[in-house]
């Protein structure tokens, strides 16, 4: 995808080389058989939602994981950058992966700001936080094994760029658009946070069983996939031949059924938290085909 260079005014925080930490502990997340593989596969989505499920059904809030938002008040507050803050340009040009992430983040930021302005909604820019191996978020510890995730407590999209290598080499989702999809999906969780969707899901989850809570998590994740497609559609003139295929491959690679089959040789639909490979690819394509956020209502009717 042929994106412009990032806007130097985007909100970037860089924790790389700071040592990181492991605040907010709790091993409840490991109760989900899928978590270890999903964490390594794609924080891309249920980070927050998984935490919601854990908070409601499993006790204790672990650091943060796999696409979604931690919707409770944070127990660990991230420290601000040292005097002078982060140098956006140096952070974004540290390596090719950092620049790709900043370019995608900047594009998503401009795209959604324009869409919100058009609909009369108030837009607030999130921040892109780079960390290496271990870091800290407003939702607790950030660890590379989690994959990319969004934390609503500090409106941060957290990324260890080594995930891009894993996405390409371990899971076969290669290409720049696959990387862009990762950022756009996490940005989609920010949109859900701004629109109050995440809060409504949390409230619903508090009153249902774990199985029903998982189904709500799936709908939230699929909507974030659709929002990623909306971003791509709004920038269709920047897409190259093969970008769509790269996105579909990435979405398919992180479907719950595919992950479960690879991890344990069987599929347990009641434990899905992100959606099947087919569902994730379908909702990404729905957003891309329509370019309309209103077409991303995963909460009405069947998915």
Backbone bond lengths (Angstrom), bond angles and torsions (degrees), N, CA, C in turn:
res aa  C-N    CA-C-N  psi(-1)  N-CA   C-N-CA  omega(-1)  CA-C   N-CA-C  phi
1 X - - - 1.468 - - 1.524 108.12 -
2 X 1.297 117.36 134.06 1.464 122.49 -174.11 1.531 109.82 -94.57
3 X 1.320 115.47 84.12 1.455 120.84 -178.41 1.520 110.82 -93.70
4 X 1.329 115.53 149.40 1.463 119.64 174.22 1.520 109.57 -67.03
5 X 1.322 115.61 158.76 1.454 119.04 172.94 1.528 109.01 -62.00
6 X 1.308 116.02 148.36 1.453 122.88 -176.78 1.525 112.35 -56.80
7 X 1.327 114.24 149.82 1.461 121.24 172.12 1.532 107.70 -73.52
8 X 1.322 118.97 124.06 1.467 120.17 -178.57 1.518 113.86 -63.28
9 X 1.328 117.40 -10.06 1.464 120.88 179.95 1.522 113.48 -91.98
10 X 1.332 118.00 1.95 1.462 118.81 176.83 1.524 109.04 -65.02
11 X 1.326 114.60 156.41 1.460 121.16 -176.04 1.528 109.71 -88.27
12 X 1.321 116.90 104.00 1.463 122.23 -177.86 1.517 110.12 -121.96
13 X 1.317 115.19 134.69 1.463 122.35 175.19 1.519 107.51 -122.09
14 X 1.311 117.42 139.59 1.465 120.68 -176.43 1.530 109.82 -125.63
15 X 1.329 115.63 113.37 1.455 120.85 179.11 1.527 112.14 -101.56
16 X 1.303 117.33 1.92 1.454 119.98 -178.32 1.524 110.33 -63.95
17 X 1.320 115.06 135.64 1.454 119.87 179.65 1.510 113.82 82.08
18 X 1.353 117.58 5.88 1.465 120.52 -179.42 1.515 113.14 -99.49
19 X 1.333 116.70 -0.80 1.461 118.81 176.35 1.506 114.66 92.54
20 X 1.337 118.23 -28.78 1.454 120.30 176.41 1.510 112.56 69.52
21 X 1.318 115.76 -163.98 1.451 120.00 -179.60 1.502 110.55 -176.69
22 X 1.320 115.76 176.45 1.458 120.10 -178.12 1.514 110.08 -131.28
23 X 1.341 115.80 62.06 1.453 119.31 178.81 1.492 111.97 -76.68
24 X 1.311 115.94 167.58 1.447 122.16 172.75 1.468 115.76 64.12
25 X 1.141 134.04 18.91 1.453 141.55 -177.27 1.488 119.13 -21.07
26 X 1.278 119.52 -148.22 1.450 121.53 -177.56 1.480 111.23 96.12
27 X 1.322 118.00 124.35 1.456 120.46 -177.53 1.493 112.13 -102.71
28 X 1.335 119.22 13.85 1.449 121.38 -175.87 1.490 113.47 -54.47
29 X 1.349 118.38 -32.02 1.448 121.09 -176.17 1.495 112.41 -61.21
30 X 1.332 117.28 -27.47 1.455 119.03 -177.05 1.511 111.85 -72.13
31 X 1.338 116.69 -8.30 1.460 118.55 176.29 1.509 110.60 -65.07
32 X 1.310 117.10 -23.41 1.455 120.81 177.35 1.517 107.90 -83.09
33 X 1.311 117.63 118.10 1.450 120.25 -178.80 1.510 113.54 -57.14
34 X 1.317 115.64 -27.62 1.464 118.83 -177.15 1.518 113.87 -79.17
35 X 1.314 117.33 -24.92 1.454 119.16 -167.97 1.518 115.67 -49.70
36 X 1.341 119.12 -51.30 1.463 116.55 -176.01 1.515 112.68 -54.55
37 X 1.333 116.40 -45.06 1.464 118.20 -177.93 1.519 110.80 -73.19
38 X 1.324 116.12 -39.77 1.462 118.17 -179.74 1.525 109.92 -64.58
39 X 1.329 115.58 -40.79 1.463 118.45 179.26 1.512 109.94 -56.11
40 X 1.334 115.44 -48.72 1.455 118.47 -176.41 1.510 111.02 -72.64
41 X 1.326 116.31 -22.28 1.449 119.20 -174.79 1.506 112.67 -81.33
42 X 1.323 117.29 -46.22 1.468 115.20 -173.17 1.512 114.38 -165.85
43 X 1.156 128.67 53.87 1.431 122.45 -177.96 1.465 106.95 -23.04
44 X 1.239 119.27 -17.31 1.439 129.77 -176.03 1.474 113.28 -36.21
45 X 0.958 132.15 44.40 1.375 124.63 173.96 1.434 111.61 156.94
46 X 1.149 136.69 -103.19 1.424 134.24 -166.16 1.469 118.31 -55.38
47 X 1.275 122.03 15.57 1.457 120.80 -179.51 1.489 109.25 -43.20
48 X 1.285 113.28 -59.56 1.431 117.63 -173.44 1.497 112.71 -71.43
49 X 1.311 114.50 -44.27 1.455 117.82 -176.81 1.511 111.01 -62.13
50 X 1.313 117.80 -39.65 1.456 119.77 178.62 1.516 109.60 -59.39
51 X 1.310 116.08 -38.74 1.455 118.52 179.97 1.521 111.02 -67.37
52 X 1.328 114.65 -36.15 1.471 118.01 178.12 1.518 108.80 -60.43
53 X 1.335 115.02 -47.81 1.466 120.00 -179.29 1.513 109.70 -59.09
54 X 1.333 116.89 -43.04 1.454 120.97 -178.74 1.516 110.93 -65.51
55 X 1.332 115.28 -42.04 1.461 118.79 -178.07 1.521 110.58 -63.27
56 X 1.327 115.23 -38.70 1.457 119.75 -175.16 1.523 111.94 -82.82
57 X 1.339 115.29 -39.63 1.450 118.50 -172.30 1.521 114.29 -109.51
58 X 1.302 117.71 -18.88 1.449 117.57 -172.70 1.507 114.31 -120.95
59 X 1.322 119.04 -0.39 1.446 120.63 -178.87 1.510 111.11 70.79
60 X 1.278 119.86 154.54 1.448 124.26 174.90 1.510 114.14 59.10
61 X 1.299 117.97 137.22 1.456 122.17 176.76 1.510 109.46 -105.07
62 X 1.325 117.75 111.00 1.443 119.53 176.32 1.512 109.06 -71.02
63 X 1.294 116.76 179.59 1.448 120.21 -177.80 1.494 111.26 -47.59
64 X 1.321 117.33 -89.92 1.450 116.14 -178.97 1.493 108.67 -170.91
65 X 1.310 117.75 146.08 1.420 116.68 -174.50 1.471 114.10 -155.46
66 X 1.250 112.26 152.50 1.423 128.09 162.03 1.503 118.83 34.45
67 X 1.235 116.50 78.28 1.428 127.99 168.89 1.487 118.60 49.46
68 X 1.224 121.47 107.74 1.417 126.31 177.23 1.479 103.85 155.50
69 X 1.317 118.45 -158.40 1.423 116.56 177.94 1.491 108.72 -141.18
70 X 1.305 116.34 144.29 1.436 118.40 172.60 1.502 106.14 -81.69
71 X 1.317 116.23 115.08 1.452 118.80 -169.28 1.515 114.03 -95.65
72 X 1.336 118.29 -0.69 1.448 118.59 175.83 1.516 110.35 -91.70
73 X 1.306 115.99 167.82 1.460 119.02 179.07 1.519 109.31 -64.33
74 X 1.312 118.68 137.62 1.456 121.73 -177.39 1.520 111.52 -68.91
75 X 1.337 116.05 144.57 1.450 120.16 176.21 1.517 110.14 -93.57
76 X 1.322 116.67 -17.80 1.456 121.05 179.19 1.510 107.93 -124.59
77 X 1.294 117.53 125.46 1.456 119.79 -179.98 1.511 109.82 -98.69
78 X 1.302 115.81 133.07 1.450 119.81 -179.88 1.517 109.25 -71.12
79 X 1.324 116.41 136.33 1.451 120.59 177.05 1.514 110.00 -73.03
80 X 1.301 116.40 148.25 1.457 120.13 177.16 1.521 109.31 -71.45
81 X 1.312 115.37 161.54 1.453 119.60 176.75 1.526 109.75 -63.14
82 X 1.302 116.04 156.00 1.442 120.34 179.67 1.528 109.24 -63.76
83 X 1.319 115.56 167.48 1.461 121.16 -176.23 1.504 111.35 -44.68
84 X 1.321 114.40 132.46 1.461 118.91 179.75 1.506 112.09 96.64
85 X 1.374 116.97 -17.04 1.457 120.13 177.50 1.517 112.56 68.95
86 X 1.320 114.23 -171.53 1.452 120.81 -179.03 1.522 110.57 -83.44
87 X 1.305 116.25 137.74 1.456 121.31 173.39 1.519 106.95 -82.15
88 X 1.323 115.98 101.50 1.461 120.49 -174.26 1.518 111.54 -55.95
89 X 1.315 117.01 -45.85 1.460 119.10 -175.25 1.525 111.77 -63.78
90 X 1.322 117.66 -44.76 1.458 119.20 -179.12 1.527 111.22 -68.76
91 X 1.326 117.38 -36.14 1.466 120.50 178.42 1.521 111.04 -66.34
92 X 1.320 115.47 -39.52 1.462 120.23 -176.69 1.530 112.83 -79.42
93 X 1.289 117.86 -15.27 1.466 120.15 -178.99 1.525 111.85 -113.53
94 X 1.325 116.51 14.05 1.460 120.29 -179.78 1.518 111.21 -58.72
95 X 1.332 116.49 -38.53 1.461 122.19 176.22 1.527 108.14 -157.57
96 X 1.329 115.67 175.76 1.464 120.03 -176.02 1.520 112.02 -62.83
97 X 1.330 116.84 -37.37 1.461 120.26 -178.83 1.526 110.98 -66.46
98 X 1.321 116.79 -38.74 1.463 120.42 178.58 1.524 110.70 -64.61
99 X 1.313 116.25 -42.08 1.462 119.24 -179.99 1.520 110.97 -66.28
100 X 1.334 116.79 -40.57 1.465 119.96 178.11 1.526 110.83 -61.00
101 X 1.327 116.23 -41.53 1.461 120.31 179.93 1.520 110.64 -65.33
102 X 1.336 117.14 -43.55 1.469 120.76 -180.00 1.526 111.35 -66.10
103 X 1.320 116.63 -38.74 1.470 119.69 178.57 1.524 110.86 -63.14
104 X 1.348 116.62 -44.48 1.465 120.70 -179.69 1.527 110.35 -67.39
105 X 1.326 116.53 -42.61 1.463 121.24 179.63 1.530 110.40 -61.98
106 X 1.328 116.48 -45.43 1.462 121.11 -179.85 1.518 111.07 -62.61
107 X 1.332 116.40 -41.59 1.462 120.30 179.01 1.522 111.14 -64.76
108 X 1.339 116.28 -44.10 1.463 120.00 179.05 1.526 110.55 -63.10
109 X 1.319 115.83 -39.11 1.457 120.45 179.85 1.531 111.11 -61.78
110 X 1.313 116.99 -46.90 1.467 120.78 179.57 1.528 110.79 -65.49
111 X 1.326 115.47 -41.00 1.467 119.85 -177.33 1.514 111.59 -64.12
112 X 1.335 117.19 -48.18 1.457 120.07 -176.82 1.524 111.71 -73.63
113 X 1.322 117.59 -32.03 1.464 119.47 175.37 1.523 110.01 -60.53
114 X 1.334 116.51 -41.40 1.466 121.19 179.51 1.525 111.03 -68.12
115 X 1.336 117.00 -41.60 1.468 120.56 179.49 1.526 110.63 -64.52
116 X 1.318 117.47 -40.86 1.459 120.75 179.04 1.530 110.29 -65.99
117 X 1.329 116.62 -42.20 1.465 120.14 179.10 1.520 110.83 -61.19
118 X 1.321 115.22 -38.94 1.463 120.72 -179.03 1.528 111.63 -64.89
119 X 1.338 115.56 -34.12 1.467 119.49 -176.92 1.529 112.45 -96.61
120 X 1.339 116.50 0.65 1.451 119.92 178.11 1.513 114.48 79.85
121 X 1.320 117.65 13.52 1.454 121.94 178.61 1.529 110.06 -88.85
122 X 1.318 116.08 155.21 1.462 120.81 178.36 1.528 109.14 -88.72
123 X 1.314 116.17 125.57 1.463 121.23 -179.03 1.523 110.38 -105.79
124 X 1.321 116.33 139.78 1.465 122.11 174.33 1.522 107.93 -127.69
125 X 1.307 115.80 130.01 1.461 120.43 -177.48 1.526 111.09 -72.38
126 X 1.326 118.08 134.05 1.462 120.17 173.76 1.525 109.26 -81.15
127 X 1.316 117.19 -174.08 1.462 120.31 174.10 1.522 109.19 -121.96
128 X 1.307 115.56 150.92 1.455 122.37 175.64 1.522 106.95 -103.30
129 X 1.325 116.58 122.13 1.460 121.32 -176.48 1.528 109.96 -115.48
130 X 1.313 116.57 117.14 1.453 121.70 174.22 1.529 109.13 -90.18
131 X 1.323 115.80 137.86 1.460 119.37 172.10 1.524 107.66 -143.70
132 X 1.308 116.26 160.04 1.455 120.22 -179.10 1.510 110.85 -123.20
133 X 1.330 116.95 110.38 1.460 120.71 178.77 1.504 112.83 79.08
134 X 1.322 117.20 -70.40 1.463 122.87 179.69 1.519 109.65 -131.45
135 X 1.315 115.66 142.02 1.448 120.48 178.05 1.509 109.84 -153.70
136 X 1.310 116.52 -169.12 1.456 121.55 179.28 1.516 110.13 -134.02
137 X 1.308 115.40 138.17 1.458 121.55 176.00 1.516 108.77 -124.29
138 X 1.312 116.63 170.07 1.449 120.68 175.74 1.513 112.71 -67.11
139 X 1.323 116.68 -8.01 1.465 121.88 178.75 1.520 111.70 -106.92
140 X 1.329 117.72 4.91 1.453 120.44 -178.94 1.510 111.44 123.96
141 X 1.329 115.48 -159.72 1.456 120.64 -177.08 1.515 111.72 -68.20
142 X 1.313 115.19 147.11 1.464 122.14 173.40 1.524 106.81 -114.76
143 X 1.319 116.66 128.69 1.457 121.30 -179.20 1.510 109.20 -133.34
144 X 1.329 115.09 145.54 1.460 120.01 -175.34 1.524 112.04 -56.66
145 X 1.346 117.21 -33.95 1.460 120.35 -178.11 1.517 112.47 -64.03
146 X 1.322 117.08 -16.37 1.452 120.23 179.88 1.520 111.95 -74.29
147 X 1.296 117.42 -27.72 1.451 119.72 -170.82 1.525 109.57 79.72
148 X 1.313 118.60 -178.28 1.472 121.86 178.83 1.531 110.83 -64.00
149 X 1.322 116.37 146.92 1.460 118.96 177.74 1.524 110.18 -155.06
150 X 1.321 114.67 163.80 1.460 122.02 177.39 1.522 108.88 -114.58
151 X 1.320 116.13 134.19 1.460 122.18 176.61 1.523 109.24 -113.90
152 X 1.318 118.64 111.11 1.468 120.33 -178.32 1.521 113.11 -70.27
153 X 1.334 117.50 -22.31 1.459 119.94 -178.25 1.517 111.79 -61.48
154 X 1.341 116.96 -35.84 1.465 119.82 177.52 1.527 111.91 -121.85
155 X 1.341 115.66 10.64 1.467 122.70 178.28 1.526 110.65 52.86
156 X 1.324 115.18 45.93 1.453 120.05 -178.80 1.515 113.14 -114.30
157 X 1.322 116.12 138.84 1.459 122.94 171.36 1.525 105.84 -99.09
158 X 1.313 117.12 116.20 1.465 122.91 -173.30 1.522 110.43 -101.87
159 X 1.333 115.28 134.06 1.460 120.06 -174.74 1.522 111.97 -145.99
160 X 1.318 115.41 125.43 1.460 121.78 163.65 1.522 104.22 -98.87
161 X 1.316 117.68 112.96 1.467 121.10 -171.15 1.524 113.36 -64.54
162 X 1.342 118.21 -12.56 1.467 119.27 176.22 1.527 110.47 -63.47
163 X 1.335 115.71 -18.07 1.466 118.97 178.01 1.523 111.70 -61.78
164 X 1.321 117.35 -33.24 1.460 119.78 179.56 1.527 111.26 -61.07
165 X 1.333 116.82 -38.24 1.472 120.06 177.13 1.516 110.64 -65.45
166 X 1.328 115.94 -41.71 1.459 119.99 179.55 1.524 110.56 -65.47
167 X 1.302 116.26 -40.57 1.460 120.79 179.35 1.527 110.64 -58.55
168 X 1.325 115.86 -42.64 1.467 120.33 -178.07 1.519 112.58 -77.87
169 X 1.318 116.54 -47.04 1.458 120.08 -169.62 1.520 114.13 -87.11
170 X 1.322 116.85 -37.31 1.459 119.80 -178.89 1.517 112.50 -87.90
171 X 1.316 115.91 -35.94 1.452 119.48 -172.81 1.523 113.92 -112.42
172 X 1.313 116.96 1.83 1.458 120.30 172.15 1.511 115.65 71.95
173 X 1.340 117.71 14.87 1.466 120.83 178.87 1.528 107.76 -99.47
174 X 1.310 115.94 86.36 1.457 121.23 -174.42 1.527 110.88 -98.12
175 X 1.325 115.28 166.36 1.460 120.74 174.73 1.508 113.18 104.15
176 X 1.323 115.55 156.54 1.457 120.39 -177.72 1.521 112.77 -67.03
177 X 1.336 116.70 -32.77 1.457 117.88 -178.10 1.524 111.26 -69.95
178 X 1.318 117.73 -30.16 1.466 120.20 175.77 1.525 109.71 -62.09
179 X 1.331 117.12 -40.71 1.457 121.43 177.64 1.528 110.86 -67.83
180 X 1.323 115.86 -42.17 1.465 120.16 179.03 1.526 110.78 -60.98
181 X 1.326 115.57 -38.27 1.466 121.17 179.93 1.530 110.31 -61.02
182 X 1.326 117.38 -39.33 1.455 121.68 178.71 1.534 110.04 -57.99
183 X 1.324 116.23 -50.34 1.462 120.47 -179.36 1.526 110.79 -66.05
184 X 1.329 116.42 -42.61 1.470 120.23 -177.89 1.527 111.40 -64.98
185 X 1.326 117.23 -35.50 1.462 120.76 177.67 1.526 110.10 -65.15
186 X 1.329 117.13 -46.65 1.456 119.55 179.14 1.526 111.05 -64.96
187 X 1.329 116.75 -35.69 1.465 120.05 174.82 1.528 109.55 -62.55
188 X 1.321 116.12 -33.35 1.458 120.09 177.14 1.517 112.14 -60.77
189 X 1.336 116.76 -35.22 1.464 119.29 176.18 1.530 111.23 -67.28
190 X 1.322 116.47 -32.40 1.464 119.43 175.38 1.528 110.12 -64.96
191 X 1.315 116.55 -40.78 1.466 120.29 178.23 1.525 109.97 -61.64
192 X 1.325 116.66 -41.91 1.470 120.17 177.14 1.521 111.12 -61.56
193 X 1.316 116.05 -37.46 1.459 120.45 178.86 1.528 110.39 -66.14
194 X 1.324 116.75 -44.33 1.472 120.31 -179.82 1.525 112.07 -64.37
195 X 1.331 116.31 -36.32 1.464 120.80 -176.48 1.530 112.84 -84.38
196 X 1.334 116.63 -5.24 1.460 119.85 179.57 1.511 114.32 84.66
197 X 1.318 117.50 3.27 1.465 120.83 -179.15 1.522 111.22 -63.14
198 X 1.313 116.82 -43.38 1.463 120.85 -178.55 1.527 111.46 -61.82
199 X 1.319 116.68 -41.57 1.462 120.14 178.52 1.522 111.09 -63.19
200 X 1.329 116.41 -41.56 1.463 119.43 -179.87 1.523 110.61 -64.28
201 X 1.324 116.66 -38.31 1.465 120.19 179.01 1.527 110.09 -65.54
202 X 1.308 116.84 -41.31 1.456 120.07 178.76 1.522 110.52 -59.70
203 X 1.316 116.32 -44.43 1.458 120.02 -179.64 1.522 111.43 -62.58
204 X 1.321 116.19 -40.20 1.467 119.95 178.29 1.519 110.95 -66.87
205 X 1.340 116.34 -39.86 1.461 120.05 -178.03 1.524 112.24 -63.81
206 X 1.315 116.02 -28.59 1.462 119.87 -178.10 1.521 112.25 -66.60
207 X 1.315 116.53 -14.73 1.472 119.88 -173.99 1.524 114.20 -119.38
208 X 1.330 116.60 15.72 1.465 118.94 -178.72 1.519 110.36 -130.85
209 X 1.316 115.56 172.05 1.459 121.59 179.10 1.524 110.45 -73.64
210 X 1.332 115.83 170.61 1.462 119.09 178.32 1.520 110.70 -61.40
211 X 1.317 117.57 -41.85 1.465 120.43 -179.85 1.520 111.04 -61.03
212 X 1.329 116.29 -45.20 1.462 119.64 178.50 1.525 111.18 -67.69
213 X 1.330 116.46 -34.35 1.462 119.84 176.34 1.518 111.31 -64.03
214 X 1.326 116.15 -39.26 1.463 120.12 177.19 1.521 111.15 -61.67
215 X 1.319 116.09 -37.88 1.465 119.88 -179.90 1.534 110.56 -65.70
216 X 1.322 116.62 -37.48 1.460 119.77 176.49 1.529 110.57 -66.57
217 X 1.322 115.90 -38.51 1.463 120.40 176.82 1.525 110.61 -60.02
218 X 1.326 116.26 -42.87 1.469 120.89 178.81 1.522 110.13 -58.68
219 X 1.318 116.66 -45.55 1.469 119.80 -178.06 1.527 111.21 -63.79
220 X 1.334 116.96 -37.17 1.454 120.21 178.29 1.528 110.81 -65.92
221 X 1.331 116.22 -42.65 1.466 120.51 -179.63 1.532 111.67 -67.06
222 X 1.309 116.89 -40.84 1.462 119.28 179.84 1.526 110.90 -66.95
223 X 1.315 116.57 -33.65 1.462 118.28 176.39 1.528 110.74 -65.75
224 X 1.333 117.05 -38.49 1.462 120.12 176.89 1.529 110.69 -63.95
225 X 1.332 116.78 -35.85 1.467 120.22 174.77 1.529 110.27 -63.04
226 X 1.332 115.69 -43.33 1.462 119.93 -180.00 1.525 110.64 -64.43
227 X 1.323 117.12 -40.71 1.460 120.52 177.46 1.536 110.96 -62.57
228 X 1.337 116.26 -34.79 1.465 119.35 175.73 1.524 109.83 -62.36
229 X 1.325 115.70 -39.33 1.461 120.24 177.29 1.517 112.34 -66.25
230 X 1.340 116.55 -37.16 1.462 120.51 177.64 1.527 109.80 -61.26
231 X 1.327 116.26 -44.80 1.466 119.55 177.70 1.530 110.21 -57.18
232 X 1.330 116.70 -46.99 1.466 119.85 -179.38 1.521 111.22 -61.42
233 X 1.336 116.49 -41.38 1.466 120.43 -179.47 1.518 111.42 -62.73
234 X 1.326 116.23 -38.32 1.458 120.44 179.53 1.533 111.75 -68.84
235 X 1.323 115.92 -13.51 1.464 121.88 178.59 1.529 111.02 -123.37
236 X 1.322 114.60 33.70 1.463 120.20 -174.92 1.531 112.40 -59.16
237 X 1.313 116.37 -31.40 1.464 118.66 -179.05 1.526 111.98 -69.67
238 X 1.332 116.90 -10.40 1.461 120.72 178.19 1.525 112.10 -95.71
239 X 1.314 117.01 -7.00 1.460 119.93 -175.52 1.521 111.67 -79.86
240 X 1.321 115.27 143.71 1.459 122.53 177.53 1.518 109.81 -103.07
241 X 1.334 117.23 158.49 1.462 119.58 173.12 1.527 108.71 -56.13
242 X 1.305 116.01 133.70 1.456 120.04 -179.86 1.514 113.85 98.52
243 X 1.341 117.89 -15.30 1.461 119.93 -179.63 1.524 111.62 -63.56
244 X 1.322 116.75 -43.49 1.457 120.14 179.93 1.523 110.35 -58.65
245 X 1.321 116.02 -45.18 1.467 120.08 179.59 1.528 111.07 -61.61
246 X 1.329 116.68 -39.87 1.466 120.14 178.47 1.531 110.52 -62.09
247 X 1.329 116.53 -41.35 1.452 120.39 179.08 1.513 112.05 -66.22
248 X 1.330 116.74 -42.98 1.458 120.33 179.51 1.530 110.84 -63.75
249 X 1.320 116.01 -38.29 1.469 120.06 178.91 1.523 110.62 -64.19
250 X 1.333 116.03 -43.76 1.461 119.78 179.48 1.528 110.80 -63.97
251 X 1.334 117.25 -45.15 1.461 120.81 -179.26 1.521 110.60 -63.06
252 X 1.324 116.72 -40.30 1.458 120.89 179.68 1.523 111.07 -65.88
253 X 1.318 116.67 -36.85 1.464 121.07 -175.88 1.520 113.10 -65.02
254 X 1.340 117.43 -23.08 1.457 120.18 -175.47 1.518 113.04 -110.13
255 X 1.318 118.20 15.65 1.457 120.64 176.02 1.524 110.51 -67.75
256 X 1.323 116.73 144.10 1.464 120.52 -179.02 1.521 112.69 -57.80
257 X 1.330 116.91 -40.53 1.460 118.81 -178.55 1.523 111.10 -65.01
258 X 1.323 116.74 -41.03 1.461 120.41 178.41 1.522 110.81 -65.19
259 X 1.313 116.82 -44.11 1.463 121.37 179.43 1.521 111.32 -62.07
260 X 1.322 116.09 -45.66 1.462 119.94 -178.57 1.523 111.44 -66.08
261 X 1.310 115.42 -41.37 1.466 118.85 -179.32 1.525 110.31 -62.04
262 X 1.310 116.74 -40.73 1.458 120.31 -179.88 1.520 111.69 -72.69
263 X 1.328 117.10 -34.34 1.461 120.69 -174.88 1.523 112.90 -81.66
264 X 1.340 116.18 -39.14 1.457 118.40 -172.00 1.514 113.91 -133.74
265 X 1.322 116.88 2.77 1.456 119.61 175.00 1.514 114.68 76.72
266 X 1.317 117.30 5.24 1.464 120.22 178.76 1.521 109.03 -151.14
267 X 1.311 114.93 163.74 1.460 121.33 -176.07 1.521 109.63 -115.60
268 X 1.344 116.88 133.22 1.470 122.36 179.37 1.528 107.82 -123.69
269 X 1.318 117.42 90.59 1.470 121.16 -174.21 1.521 115.01 -55.02
270 X 1.338 118.26 -34.74 1.461 119.74 -177.97 1.524 112.60 -64.95
271 X 1.325 116.29 -18.20 1.471 119.59 -179.13 1.522 112.55 -96.50
272 X 1.325 117.81 0.73 1.467 120.18 178.99 1.532 109.81 -61.45
273 X 1.333 116.38 138.99 1.457 121.40 176.41 1.524 112.44 -125.58
274 X 1.346 116.79 -9.95 1.465 120.02 -176.20 1.529 113.97 -126.00
275 X 1.313 117.53 -17.12 1.456 120.45 -178.13 1.517 111.87 106.90
276 X 1.306 115.47 159.09 1.456 120.38 179.46 1.525 110.45 -72.82
277 X 1.315 115.35 166.80 1.465 119.78 177.05 1.518 110.66 -58.18
278 X 1.339 116.39 -42.99 1.464 120.40 -179.05 1.525 111.16 -64.59
279 X 1.334 116.80 -40.79 1.463 120.42 -179.32 1.531 111.16 -66.71
280 X 1.312 116.16 -42.72 1.466 118.96 -177.92 1.529 110.68 -64.65
281 X 1.323 115.66 -43.91 1.464 119.22 178.64 1.528 110.65 -64.78
282 X 1.342 116.41 -39.59 1.461 120.49 -177.58 1.525 111.65 -65.36
283 X 1.334 117.42 -41.68 1.458 119.25 -178.74 1.521 112.36 -74.51
284 X 1.323 116.67 -32.13 1.460 119.09 172.67 1.525 109.81 -61.23
285 X 1.323 115.72 -45.10 1.468 120.51 -178.78 1.529 111.17 -68.75
286 X 1.329 117.03 -33.57 1.464 119.26 178.44 1.533 110.77 -62.63
287 X 1.321 115.59 -42.38 1.451 118.80 177.02 1.512 111.67 -65.57
288 X 1.321 116.11 -39.25 1.459 120.77 -179.10 1.528 111.31 -68.97
289 X 1.322 116.94 -38.28 1.463 120.49 -179.40 1.523 112.02 -70.53
290 X 1.338 116.29 -36.19 1.466 119.76 -174.21 1.527 113.06 -93.80
291 X 1.319 116.91 -37.21 1.461 119.99 -173.91 1.515 112.96 65.28
292 X 1.327 116.55 17.36 1.463 121.91 -172.50 1.531 109.95 -123.06
293 X 1.330 118.97 114.90 1.462 120.76 178.75 1.520 113.30 -56.58
294 X 1.320 117.04 -28.73 1.465 120.26 -179.65 1.519 111.98 -64.99
295 X 1.325 116.95 -20.72 1.463 120.92 178.73 1.523 111.91 -83.11
296 X 1.330 117.08 2.28 1.459 121.18 -177.23 1.525 112.75 -102.15
297 X 1.325 116.62 27.94 1.471 120.14 179.45 1.528 109.30 -80.85
298 X 1.315 115.15 93.45 1.467 120.17 179.78 1.523 111.74 -87.11
299 X 1.324 117.07 -0.97 1.448 120.11 -174.98 1.532 113.18 -97.44
300 X 1.314 117.30 -4.01 1.464 120.89 178.91 1.524 109.02 -110.82
301 X 1.307 116.45 118.00 1.457 119.91 177.00 1.515 113.10 78.28
302 X 1.322 114.52 -167.03 1.455 120.74 -177.19 1.508 111.08 -73.98
303 X 1.342 116.01 156.11 1.452 119.80 176.76 1.530 110.77 -110.12
